[in-house]
């Protein structure tokens, strides 16, 4: 069964090739025909295709048959006839590469296609049937095409139609119009040019004309091509423009056909029916199609100029600076390209902070995990390093940690010290076909530039455990042992070792404790002082994986208690749950090891996403960013020991321009309003809300889009409302209003916000509550407004800082993994 079958003309395009010494025009011979170009484009993209057509029993017909075979198109229904010659088209190009045609089709062999030449059974079994209007110009091809289309429609096959208006081939304009309207009656997908839309609807208003066609014919998807400007699309529930690409055009002959082939490729690839496609999915599809169409125009010919997936993706990466990269963070870490999730291996060593992370270097969705790598001297300015760890015979490289083996307890460093990575190897057990997760080591003697897998991997195996991952290791000076905390589905497990190679199990924690809404992941265990009391407590961090019945998705909880070198005990009741972050997009956070004692900080960073929608967020070149690094501390709050967090002080280096206000009275009629020409903003505001009125900080990106950070003093509730924040339709649970309980004293609310192009981080009252959310505005931030819902409040102080963007450099040093 073929994925796509096209029916229609197959011909030779003669394109200009200069002039002779006598100034006579020369032409090159190129295989062509719009339906043939479309299936060739699809075949080049890996789709199984076939063509139904007829050629003459002449050398041109043989050439066409052979070339289609060469590009992988099924030609079993391309037949030969002696009744007419193969159709020829002479292409004339103007100075901009735009073309006009002179056809020699009086008649052409393609018009002799008959119903009996077609296998209707094969058409009924394909996924898409594509047709154009040029096989409707003459009989018997008209009846053959109409029969194929009707049979496909009755069989539930998706029908793609391209009017491809060539007026010189029709007996009259009225006949052309009627046959094109007939095709629209059956089309599910219509690709139409501005000129063709005007011919059919007699309007230059693209939106009006496409709406008229959709309402009249019930076409699911209409795409109006706009040459180098891109295209306009209309679905039943969506519409919009997608920008094109500016290129040095040589020949536009195959542009529309390449565009349509690329679009059909993505529609076939999509898991969703057209009526369920989101805005961002449509933008992604049409960006790819625009790129394919633009790329073809930089080459001569049509059929032979069709690009591959790699060529299109590389073209997009080199040329696109608009649709997908507008959300690239200005001051948060993100990969240069492709997928990133959990931070791993956070370690400070010889003047450098190392950030490793779960990375799929070949896709923007989760896949076989590697360890990406970046380094920084200050936790803010980062440098991309080569991939540190690659999958091997033991499996993919899941989450883990790094430590400095200062005393060479492992014996791997020849009387020196170095870095050791402890991570989860993930594969499938060959005996049971069940997922298998085991713990392994790698080590580096050159400050993390090159890594070597330990020959004795794996070092810990628990055959009865399927979920057994994410080791976090630290040196416990009181017991003079290395400690590992690791998770196993619904609990944490503890191990000890003297050499990092041989491990002994000491106990578990977790049964009945805290939240079990999802699988336990990404543990961390560390000690922190409590205020200035002189005593300390241990903090155990546990991330909670996504569960279909929990709207919050993946999030992170923590426990406060004691650790004796073997077991952890919880200070709070078992059902007492404390969340690290009350936003939707802070997950898998872990802390840096080996930060020097004189620094004294415990610094954490998290993955700024949520497994509910992580694979669907509207960033096509890259996907996944990290939160700001945050310094952690413990405080006594309402009888509980609570974790507080604030961005590290190094973030202040990003401040570019600062403005300050104080004692501003605000009401709904007289809000504080300030335009901004930067989409990278820090807001530090203290507000008196003793009059018990709800206060809002509104970040406006356009007349339609805004993010609201609000506080309700009656409910004592701090919230983010991103329901109108821009692009939200990629997942039904993204557009939400959510928050956390926050009790304040004497009506004084202190909020500190960091706003990036794709995120907002909110810290309340010196970090007692934190909320982190992704946002995808449809325009840059243009104004900030602070107002009340009904009464009045007073802004005691407001500092507004515009921030500089960081430039993450690529490393010049190559890494290795053995």
N, C-alpha and C positions, 0 to 999 in steps of 0.2 A: 504494500500500500504506500503510495506516494503522499508526501505532506502537501505539496502544492502542484497543481496542474494549471497551465495556461493554455488558452486557445486563441489563435489569431495569426496575424501576418508574420512571415519570416522572409527577410529580404536582404539585399546588399545595399549598404550605405557607401556612396562614393564621396569622400570628404576631401576638401582642398589640400593640396600638397605642394604649393608653390607654382612657379611658372617656368616654361621653357625659355631658352635663349631668345626665342621669337615672341615672348610674352604671351604664349598660349597657356591657359590654366591647366594644371595637372591635378589628378584626383587619385587618392588611395582607396583601395577596396577594403571595406570593413563589414563583417557580418552584423546584422541588426534586425530591427523589427521590435516594437515596444514589448509585446508579450514575451518574446525570446530574451530580451534584455532583462526583464523582471525575473524570469526563472534562472537566468545565468547569475544575476546578483544573489539570489537566494542560494543557488548551488555553491557559489564561492563562500557563502557564510555557513555552509555545512548542512543545508536543508535538502531533503530528497525531493527532486522536482521532475516534471515531465512537460513536454510541449506537444500540442495537437496543431498541426499545420500541414501545408502542402507546398512543395517547391517544384520547379521545373526539372525535367530530366536533362539538365545541362550542367556544365562545370560549376556554375554558381550554386546550383542546388546541391551538388555534391560537396562543395566547400562548406556550405551552411550546415549540412548534416554532420560533416566531420568535426567542425568546430564545436558544435553543441555536445557531441560525444566527448570531446577533449575536456570540456569543463564540467562533465558529470551530469548533464541533463539527459533524462530518458527520452530517446527519440524513436521509440517503437511505434509512435503514432504520427511521425512526420513522414508523409508519403510523397511519392513522385508522380508527376503527370507529364504527358506529352501534349496535352491540350493547350498549354500556354507556357511561356518562359517564366523563370524566377523573376519576381518583382525587383526592380532597381529604383533606388532613390538617390538623387544627387543633392548633397547638402551644401548650402552656400552659407558661409560664415561672415558676419560683419566684424568691425574692429573690436567689438566686445566679446566675440566668440558666440554670439547668438546666431541661431540658424533659421534658414528657410529651406523649403524642399521643392525639388522638381521630380515628379514620379513618372516612371515608365511602367505602367500597370494597365495595359489596354488590350486585353485584360492581363492580370498577373496570375501566376499559378496558385497563390494563396486563396484567390476568390473561388477556386474550383473545389474547395473542401466540401465533402458531402457527409450527411448523417451517418452513412454506412462506413465512413472512415474512422468513426469514433467508437471507442469502447465505453459505453455509458455505465457499465458496471464499475470500471476503474474510477470514473468521475464520482460516482455515488459513494465511493470508499475513501476518497481523499479528504483532507482537512480544509483546504482552500481551493476554490476555482477562481482564477483571474481571467478577465476578458476586457477587451477594449471595443471601441466603436468601429474600427476599421475592418473588422471581419463581418460587419453588418451592412457594408456599402452595397454588396452585390450578392445575388443568388449564384450558386447554392450555399455559399459560405454563411449567408445570413441565417438560413433555416438551420444549418448545422450548429451554429453558435447558439441560437435561441433554444434549440432542443437540449443542448448540453447544459445551458444555464437553468432551464426549467427543471431538468432532472436533478441537478445539484441542489436547487432550492428545496425540492420536495424531499430530498434525502437529508436535509439539515446541514449541508456543507456551507461553510462561510464563503460568501461571494464578494470578490474584489473587482471594482470597475474603474477604468480610466477612460474618460471620453476621448482623449488624444485626438483632438479635432484637427483634421487636415482637409480644409474645405475643397481643395482642388480634386479630391477623390470622390466627392459626392455630386449627384446630379443636381441638387438644389439645397439651399439652406434649410428649407422646411423639412426635407427628407432627413437631413442630418439631425435636426432638432428632434424630430419624432423618434428616430432610432436611439438617440442618446437618452431621451426620456424613457424609452422602453427599458434600456439598461438600468436606469436608476430605480425603476420599479422593483428590481430584484437585488439591488446592491445592499450589502451590509457595510462595506467600506468603500467610500468614494474618494478618489484622489482627483482633484480638479484644479486647473490653473485659474488665475484671475481673468484671463481672456475668455476661457471656456465658461466661467461663471457668468460673465457679462452676456455671452452669447445665449445662454439658457434663461437667465433671469432678468436680463436687460437692466442691470444695476451694477454700479461700481462699489457699492457698499457690501463689503465682504461678509460682515456679520449678518446683515439683513438677508442677503442672498442665500447664505448657507442655512440660516434659520428657515427660510421659505422652502428650501429643498428638503430639509429634515422633516418639517411638518407635513409636507405634501407626500413624501415617499417613505417616511419612517426609517431613514438610513441611520444605522447605529453610530457610525463615525464618518464625519466629513473632514477632509483635510484640504485646505486651499494652499497651494504652493505659491510662494512669493519670491522666487529666484533667490538672489543672495541675501534678501531680507529675512528669509526663513520660511515660516508657514503659520497658518491659522488653523486651529482645530475646533471642532464642535462635536461633543457627545451629548447624549440626552441630558446629562447632569453637569457637564463641564464645558468650558470654552476658554480660549486664550491664544496668545501668540507665543511662538518659540523662535528665538533669534537664529539667524543663519551664520555662516562663516564667510569671511572675506578672503578670497583666494585670487591668484592670477589665472584667469580663465583662458583656456585654449579652445575647448570645444564643449558646448553644452548639450550635445546630441543625446547622451544617455543619462542626463542629470535626473530627470523626473522618474525614469525607470529604476535607477539606482536607489533613489529616495523611497519609492514604493516597495522595492525588494527589502530594503533595510527595515522599513516599518512592519511589513508582514513577518519578517524574521522575529522581531521583538514581540509581536502579537502572538505568534506561535509559541515563543519561549515563555510568555507570561503565564502565571498560574491562574489568572483571573479572566473571567468573561469581560467583554468590552463594557458592559453596564456596571462593572465593579471596579474599573480602572480608576486610580486616584489621580489627582492633579500632578503629583510629582512623577508617578509612573508614566503619565502621558508626556510630560516634559522630557523624561529620560528617553523614551522611545523616539520622540521626534528630534531630539538633539542628535541621537545616533543616526537617524534618517537624514537629517540636514547635513551631517558630516559626510555620510556616504555619497549624497548627491553632490556636495561641493568637491569632494575628492575626485570624482569622475571627471569633473570639468577641467581638471588640471592635466588631463591626458587626452590623446586623440582617440576617436572612435567611441563606440558605445559598449557593445557586448564584450569586447576584449579589454575594456577599461575598468570593469567592475572590481571593487576592492575586497580584500579579506577583512575578517574581524580585527586581526592584529593591526592592519593598516588604519582602519577606522579609529580604533581605540587610541593608537599612537597619535593620529591626527588630532583627535579631541584633546589629548593631554598637551599637545604642543600649541594648540590654537585657542582653546576655550578659556576665557577668563571671566565669564559672566554667569551662566545659569547655575552651574553646580558649585563654583568656588566662592560665591558670595557669602557662604556660611563658614568658610575657613576661619578658625579662631584667630583673633588678633594677639592674644596674650596667654592662651592655654596651649598646652602641648597637644599636637595631633600628628599622625604619620604623614609623610610626604605624599603618599599614595596608598590606596588599598585599605584593608581592614585592620583595626586594632581593638583589643578589649583589655582585660584585666592587667593592671600594673604588676610586674613581677620583679624579683631580684633587686629590690631597692637597697643600695649600699653606698656608703661614702668611703672612698679609698684614695689616699694620697692626693688630696686637694680636689677631688672630683666626685660629684653626685652621679651615680649611675641609675638610669631608669630603663629596665627591661620591660617588655610588655608582650602580651599575646598578640600574634601578628600572622596574618595570611597575606603573603607578598604577591599573590597572583589573583586576588579578587577583592571586591568591596563587601562581600558577605563572609560570614564565618566559614572556615574550612580547615584543612590540615594546619595545626598550630606550629608556629616557629616562635623563637624569641626575638622580637625586634629590640633595638638598643639605641639609647641616646645618652648623652652626658652633658653635665652643666657644672659650672663653678659656683653658681648662685641660686639654683632652683628655678630660675626665671628664663634666662637665655640658654637655649638648648642647641646641641649639635647632633644631627643624625649620624649614627654609626652603622656599619654593615650588620646584616643579620647575624646574631650571635650563635644561636643553636637551631639546627635543622632537624626535621624528623629523620629517623634512622631505622635499623632493623628491629628496635624495641618499640617503635611507635612515634606518634606525634609528641610534641613538647608542650605539655600543659603547664599550669601555673606552678610557681615555686618561689624560692628566695635565694639570696646571696649573703654570704658572710665572709669576713676576712679571717683567714686561718693564721692569726698572728704568730702563734708558737709552733706552726707546722705540725699540729697534732695528727693530721692525716698522713704525713710523710710524703706528700706529693710535690714538695717544693725544694728539696735538696738544701736543707738548712736555711731556708729563707721563708718568706710568707707570700701569700697570694690570695686570690679570690676563688671561692668554691660556690658553685650554683647547685642547689638541691631542688629537684623538680620532679613532676609526675610524667612518666612515660605512659602513653595511652594507646592501646591497640586492641585487637580482638584475640581472645584465647583460642588457639587452633583446635583445642580439644572439645570446647563447648560452644564455640561461636558467640560467646558472651563478651560484652565489653570488659576490658581488663586494664587496671591502672596500678602501676608500680612506681616506686621511688628510686631515682637515679641521681648521679653526680656528674658534674663537669668542672674543670678547673682552668684557671688562667694565671700565667706567671708574668704577663706583660700588661698589667693594669686593665684587663678586660678587652684588649684588642683581638686576641685570638683565644680560642677555647678548645679544650680536648676532653672528650668523653672518658669517664673512668672505665677501665677495662673490665672491672667486676660488676658493671651495671646488670640488673637493678640491685640496689642495696637493701631494700625492704619490699617484701612481697607478702600480701595477705590474700590467699587464694579465695577465701570465702566472701570477700568484700568486693562488690562491683564498683560502688562509689567510694573511692579511696584516693584522695588527691589534695593538692595545694599545700605542701609542707612549708611551715615557717619555723626557722631554726635560730636559736640564739645561745650565747654562752651564759650559763648561770654560775656566777662566781661563788655563791654560797655553797653549792654542792660540787663545784669544780667539774661540771658536766656540760656537754652540749644538750640542749633540750629541743625536741621537735614537737610542735603541735600540728595536727593534721586532721582532716575531717573525713567522716565515713558515713555519708548519707544523712543520718539523723543525730549524730553525736560527734564530738571531738575526741581524738585519741592522743595520748602523750607517750613519748619515747625519750630515752636518754642514751648518750654515747660519749665516749672519751676521745674518739678519733674521727668522727663524722662518717665512718665506713660501716661500723658494726653497731646496731641499735637494739635496745631492749625496751619492751613495752612496759609502761608503769601504771596506766589507768585511763579512765574515760571521764568525760563530762558531757552532759546534755540531756539525759533522759528526763522528760517532763519539764525541762528548763527553757524559759523564754518562748520565742516563736518557732514553730515548726511548719509554717505555711508553705515552705519550699525546702528543697535539699540544702543542707549546710555546705558552705563553700568558703574559701579564702580566709582562714583563721589568722589571728595575730595575738600575741601574748606579751605584755610588757608591764613594767612597773613605773608608776608616776607618784610624785608627792601630792598631798592634798592641801591645797592653799599653802599657808605658811605655818601649818600645825607641827611640822617636824616629823610627821609619820607619812607613810605611803601606802598605796593600794595597788593591786594588780588589775589590769584591764584585759579582758578577753574579747576580741572582735570576731564576729561571725556574720558572714553575708548569707542572705536567704535567697535561693533561686526562685525564679518565676513559677507561679502556680496558676492554672487557668481560672480558678475561682476567686483569686485575689486581684482586685483591680489595681492595686499599687504595683504589682509586678515585683521585680527583684529589688531588694533593699538590704540594709546592713544594721544589725543590732549589736549591742555590746553588753557585757557583764562586768561588774566590779566585785572584787573579792580578794582572796589570798591564794598564794601558790607556794608550796613547800619543797619544790624541786621534783615532785612526783605527781601531785594532783592539784587541781584547781577547785576551790570552793566558792560559791556564790554568796555574797552578803545579803542579797535581796530575796524576797519570796520567789518561788519557782515561776509563778505566773506574772511576775513584774517584768515588763518589756521596756527596754530603753533603745531608741533608735538613734543611730549616729547622725542621720540626716533625714529631715521630713519632706524633702522634695522627692521627685521621681527619678532623678538622674545622678545618683552618686552610689556606685556599687563596687564591690571587690576591693575596697580600700585597704592598704597595708602600709606599714611604716618603714622608714629607712633604718637599716642597721649600721652600727659603727660610726654614728655621728660622734665626734669627739666630746669627752666629758665637759671640757671647758665651754662648749657651745650650750650643752644642757637641754637641748630641745628634743622632743619626740615629734617627728614630722610625718604626716600621712598624705597620701594622694590617692584618689579614686578614679575609676572609669566613669566618665560622664555620659552614661546611657542606661538603658533598661532593657532587659531581655524581652519585654512585651513587644517592643518595636525596633530593637537595635538593628536588625537586618533591613529595615525599611526606611530609615531616616533619609531625608532628601539631600544627600550628598553623594554624588556619583563617582568622583575621582578618588575620594577617601571616605572613610567612615569610622568614627570613634575618636574621642578626645578625652583628655584627663582634666580633673578639677584643678584648681589652684592648690599648690602644696599648702598644708595647714599645720600649724603648731598646736599640739594637744596639751591640755592640763586638766586637773581634777579640782572640783570645788564642792563645798557642802551647800546643798540647795534644797530647802524645804524638807530637811531630814534625810535626804538621799545624797550619796556621793555621785556627782554628775560630771560627765565629760564635757569640756568646753573646747571650742576650736575657733581659730582665726587664721586668715592667710598669713603666711610668713612675712616678716617685715621687709624682706628683699623686694616684695611687690611694689614698694613705694618708688623704686627707681623708674617705674613706668610712667609716673606722673609727668604730664607735659605742661598743661595750663590749669590753673586753679582759680576758682571763684568762691566767694564767701558771703553768706547772708545771715542775719540774726533777727529774732523777735519779729517774725512775719505772721500776721493773723490771716488765717485762711478760712474760707467758707465755700459752699458750692458756687456762689455767684462771683466770688473773688479768689480764685485759686492762685497758688504760686505757679507761674508758667515761664519756662525758659527754653528758647530754641537751642538746638545743639547741632553742630556740623560734624560731630564725631560719633561713631557707633561703638567706641570703646570708652566706657565711662565708669568712674568710681563715685558713689554717692554716700556721704556720711552725714546723717541727719538725726537730730534730737527733736522730738515733738512732744508737746504737752497735750495729753488727751483726757484730762480730768473731767471735761464736760461730757464724757461718755459717748462721743460720737465717732463713728467709723471713719478712719482716715485712709486715703488711697495715694499711692505713688504710681502715676500712670506714665508708662514709657510708650510713646506713640511713634509708630513707624510710617503710618499713612493715615488717610481718613478712615480706612477700614480696619487697620491692625493696631493692636495695643496689648501690652502686658501690664497687669495691675498687681502691685504688691500692696497688701492691705492689712489693717489691724482693726479688729472689732473688740473694743474694751469691755463691752458687756459680756460677750461670750469668751473673752480672753483668748482670742484666736488670731494667729498670724497666718496669712495665706498668700499664695500666688495664684492668679487667675490667668491662664494662658489659652483660654477657650477661643479668643479672637487674636491670637498672636501671629497669624500669618498662615503659612502652610501647615495644616494640622490633619488633613484627611488621609495621611498614609497609615493611620491606625485609629480605630474608633475610641480608644482610651487615652489618646494624647491630649485632646482639647478638654482640659479639666480645670476646675478650681479646687485646690487642696491646700492643707496647711497643718498647723500644730498648735497645741495649747501653749500659751505664754502668759504667765502672770507677771505684771509689772508693778513697781512700787511708786506710790504718789503720782500716778498717771504719767510717768516719764517713760517714753519709748525711744530707744536708741537703735537705729537700723543702719547697717553698713552693707552696701550693695556693690557688686562688681558685675558690670554688664558687658558682655562680649557679643560678637556678631551672631553667635548661635547658642548663647547660654546666659543665665543669670544666677548668681550666687548671693544669697541673702543671709546675713548674720545679725541676730537680734541680741541686744543687751550684752555686748562683749562676747558673743559666741555661745550663749547658753542654749540657743536654738539655731539650727542652720537649715536652709532650704536651697536645693540646687535643682535647676530645671534647664533642659534644652528648650530653645525657641528657634523658629525658622521664619523670621519676618519677611514679608513680601517687598519690603523697601528698607533702606537704612534708617536707623533711629533719627528722628528729626526734632523731637521736643520732649521735655520732661515736665510733668504737671503734678502738683501735690494739692490735694483738695480733701474736703470732707463730704460725707454722704448727705448730711442734712444740716448739721449745726456748724460749730466753729472749733478750731484748734489753733495752737500757736507753735510755729516752728522756732524753737529756741536758737538752734544753729543749723546751718546747712553748708557743707563743703562739697563742691562739685569739681571733680578732677577729670580732665580729658587725659587719656592714656595713650602711650606709644605702642605700636605694634612690634612684636618681636619678630626677628628674621631667623628662622631655624636653619642653620647651615648644614650642608652635607659634609661627611667626613672625607678626608683624603687618604685615610689609612684603610687598607683592605683587611677584613677579618677572615677567620677560617674556623672550621668545625670538623674535628676528627674524632 
